[in-house]
Amino acid sequence: MNDTALTVHQIARPHGFPTAEHFTFIESTIPDPAAGSALVENLYWSVDPYHREMMDDVPGGFALGAPLEGRTIGRVIASRTPRLAEGDIVFHRQGWRTHMVVTPEEIRRLPLFDGVPPTAYLSVLGGTGLTAYVALTRIARLQEGEDLFVSAAAGGVGTATGRFARLLGAGLLVGSAGSAAKADHLTREVGYDAVFDYHDGSAADLLGKVAPDGIDVFVDNVGGEQLAAAVGALREFGRIVRIGTISQYNTPDVSLPRFDHADIVEKSLRMEGFLVGNYREVQEELHEFAVPHLQSGRLALDETVVDGFDHIVDAFLGMLRGRNTGKTIVRDQTQAPYVS
Ligand SMILES: NC(=O)c1ccc[n+]([C@@H]2O[C@H](COP(=O)([O-])OP(=O)(O)OC[C@H]3O[C@@H](n4cnc5c(N)ncnc54)[C@H](OP(=O)(O)O)[C@@H]3O)[C@@H](O)[C@H]2O)c1
């Protein structure tokens, strides 16, 4: 065990893309757990686009000069509560730091399914996978054979959406991503039929080429021009699932998308957004759906794993710029790659 704890603080508010200068690493001695609590050494951290939204001066956003929040998995290394034992693997939300004193109420025990690597609890079985699963089953209410377009298809939510959609019997599955290499991965490995690089022209033209007969469902992680294009491409009774708006998080001055509002009426379209935090009750159903597929190999993990807590800020900034394929996870360097 290291002698020193490290905690990341945000120290300035960005306008546009954040940089390493907006963060600092604070060293401290490792805290002692008080009676009724336990000390957790964090082992895996999730960095997410919503952290970028929290960097702004918004209600519930990050306070400057204070520890940040984020999903993390750690191991109990000292305990002063009978409800947590040394060696327990726990999930909690006090991420962006190497150590944390927690009470039993602040943690969730992970079910730890056989043959499932620990990173999966932050990717396809965690909030990212739950977002994809809720999008398809609760918001789109995807029917077998329906045709689907997914934006930011190569990210954490986008890859999980693609893999789940295939398992749920989607028809045509098309996506957009930021590079030809990502498009290639999605069509070769994830099950997408066709993927365009959104840098290659107008979204309406590119979507028209991969889905010439239109789509039934748009799962939107991006917003902007791709959202406008999808409104045009949707068929009667189509659904738009608004998950995120990453095209706007780092470009606050960009103009908002324009689309034909009459399309929503004439084609009886439904557009619905959601926050995954309001669907915690679906978590167990996600496990029942996804774990057998993970164990049988029908569902694979798409993850970009960055080793070393000291790289957490780089991992976060890289994800915002699209350096990841699949879910971005930071791993403590003591954790050897998982072999099932
Ligand atoms: N509603 C909810 O509860 C909920 C929960 C989780 C996530 N989300 C949202 O879902 C979206 C995806 O999140 P994630 O965790 O899976 O992140 P992610 O997709 O793994 O990472 C972000 C990706 O966004 C893409 N991107 C960045 N700037 C872009 C731009 N201007 N236009 C198009 N794509 C851009 C990058 O890939 P490229 O190389 O393809 O550009 C990057 O890899 C985000 O909008 C996030 O806020 C919402």
The ligand as an SDF file (V2000), in Angstrom:
LIG
                    3D

 48 52  0  0  0  0  0  0  0  0999 V2000
  -28.7630   10.4960  -19.8950 N   0  0  0  0  0  0  0  0  0  0  0  0
  -27.9360    9.8500  -19.0840 C   0  0  0  0  0  0  0  0  0  0  0  0
  -28.2840    9.4600  -17.9650 O   0  0  0  0  0  0  0  0  0  0  0  0
  -26.5380    9.5610  -19.5670 C   0  0  0  0  0  0  0  0  0  0  0  0
  -25.7570    8.5680  -18.9570 C   0  0  0  0  0  0  0  0  0  0  0  0
  -24.4840    8.2890  -19.4970 C   0  0  0  0  0  0  0  0  0  0  0  0
  -24.0160    9.0360  -20.5830 C   0  0  0  0  0  0  0  0  0  0  0  0
  -24.8040   10.0230  -21.0920 N   0  0  0  0  0  0  0  0  0  0  0  0
  -24.3870   10.7740  -22.2870 C   0  0  0  0  0  0  0  0  0  0  0  0
  -24.1290    9.8140  -23.3030 O   0  0  0  0  0  0  0  0  0  0  0  0
  -23.1270   10.3100  -24.1750 C   0  0  0  0  0  0  0  0  0  0  0  0
  -22.0200    9.2630  -24.3010 C   0  0  0  0  0  0  0  0  0  0  0  0
  -21.4420    9.0810  -23.0250 O   0  0  0  0  0  0  0  0  0  0  0  0
  -20.3080    7.9680  -22.7910 P   0  0  0  0  0  0  0  0  0  0  0  0
  -20.0910    7.8890  -21.3280 O   0  0  0  0  0  0  0  0  0  0  0  0
  -20.6470    6.7530  -23.5270 O   0  0  0  0  0  0  0  0  0  0  0  0
  -19.0380    8.6720  -23.4310 O   0  0  0  0  0  0  0  0  0  0  0  0
  -18.2050    8.1370  -24.6790 P   0  0  0  0  0  0  0  0  0  0  0  0
  -19.1710    8.0740  -25.8140 O   0  0  0  0  0  0  0  0  0  0  0  0
  -17.4760    6.9200  -24.2950 O   0  0  0  0  0  0  0  0  0  0  0  0
  -17.1480    9.2730  -24.8960 O   0  0  0  0  0  0  0  0  0  0  0  0
  -17.4860   10.4630  -25.4870 C   0  0  0  0  0  0  0  0  0  0  0  0
  -17.3800   10.3460  -27.0270 C   0  0  0  0  0  0  0  0  0  0  0  0
  -18.0430   11.4400  -27.6000 O   0  0  0  0  0  0  0  0  0  0  0  0
  -17.5310   11.6420  -28.8950 C   0  0  0  0  0  0  0  0  0  0  0  0
  -17.5240   13.0870  -29.1860 N   0  0  0  0  0  0  0  0  0  0  0  0
  -16.8050   14.0510  -28.5760 C   0  0  0  0  0  0  0  0  0  0  0  0
  -17.0880   15.2570  -29.1130 N   0  0  0  0  0  0  0  0  0  0  0  0
  -18.0010   15.0200  -30.1000 C   0  0  0  0  0  0  0  0  0  0  0  0
  -18.6880   15.8620  -31.0340 C   0  0  0  0  0  0  0  0  0  0  0  0
  -18.4960   17.1800  -31.0620 N   0  0  0  0  0  0  0  0  0  0  0  0
  -19.5430   15.2770  -31.9150 N   0  0  0  0  0  0  0  0  0  0  0  0
  -19.7450   13.9520  -31.9040 C   0  0  0  0  0  0  0  0  0  0  0  0
  -19.1340   13.1070  -31.0360 N   0  0  0  0  0  0  0  0  0  0  0  0
  -18.2800   13.6480  -30.1500 C   0  0  0  0  0  0  0  0  0  0  0  0
  -16.1080   11.0670  -28.9140 C   0  0  0  0  0  0  0  0  0  0  0  0
  -16.0570   10.0110  -29.8800 O   0  0  0  0  0  0  0  0  0  0  0  0
  -15.8470   10.2860  -31.4530 P   0  0  0  0  0  0  0  0  0  0  0  0
  -14.4560    9.8650  -31.7690 O   0  0  0  0  0  0  0  0  0  0  0  0
  -16.8750    9.4170  -32.0770 O   0  0  0  0  0  0  0  0  0  0  0  0
  -16.0510   11.7460  -31.6930 O   0  0  0  0  0  0  0  0  0  0  0  0
  -15.9400   10.4450  -27.5210 C   0  0  0  0  0  0  0  0  0  0  0  0
  -15.3330    9.1910  -27.5410 O   0  0  0  0  0  0  0  0  0  0  0  0
  -22.6920   11.6520  -23.6140 C   0  0  0  0  0  0  0  0  0  0  0  0
  -23.4010   12.6660  -24.2680 O   0  0  0  0  0  0  0  0  0  0  0  0
  -23.1100   11.5710  -22.1610 C   0  0  0  0  0  0  0  0  0  0  0  0
  -23.3160   12.8340  -21.6050 O   0  0  0  0  0  0  0  0  0  0  0  0
  -26.0460   10.3010  -20.6050 C   0  0  0  0  0  0  0  0  0  0  0  0
  1  2  1  0
  2  3  2  0
  2  4  1  0
  4  5  1  0
  4 48  2  0
  5  6  2  0
  6  7  1  0
  7  8  2  0
  8  9  1  0
  8 48  1  0
  9 10  1  0
  9 46  1  0
 10 11  1  0
 11 12  1  0
 11 44  1  0
 12 13  1  0
 13 14  1  0
 14 15  2  0
 14 16  1  0
 14 17  1  0
 17 18  1  0
 18 19  2  0
 18 20  1  0
 18 21  1  0
 21 22  1  0
 22 23  1  0
 23 24  1  0
 23 42  1  0
 24 25  1  0
 25 26  1  0
 25 36  1  0
 26 27  1  0
 26 35  1  0
 27 28  2  0
 28 29  1  0
 29 30  1  0
 29 35  2  0
 30 31  1  0
 30 32  2  0
 32 33  1  0
 33 34  2  0
 34 35  1  0
 36 37  1  0
 36 42  1  0
 37 38  1  0
 38 39  2  0
 38 40  1  0
 38 41  1  0
 42 43  1  0
 44 45  1  0
 44 46  1  0
 46 47  1  0
M  CHG  2   8   1  16  -1
M  END
$$$$
